Amino acid sequence: MFAEISGVLGDLKIQGIGFAIALCGHFLVQQAVFWYIFRTKII
């Protein structure tokens, strides 16, 4: 029973980390695209 619970928690933690990395990566890509467009429009 305890092993099942810890296994589920481990899966959730791995999914959470993956989600956080994906979200962070998406944000960084948005920032990079924004700054690229911003710089090319201004300069």
Secondary structure, DSSP 8 states (H G I E B T S, - for coil): -HHHHHHHHHHHHHHHHHHHHHHHHHHHHHHHHHHHHHHHHH-
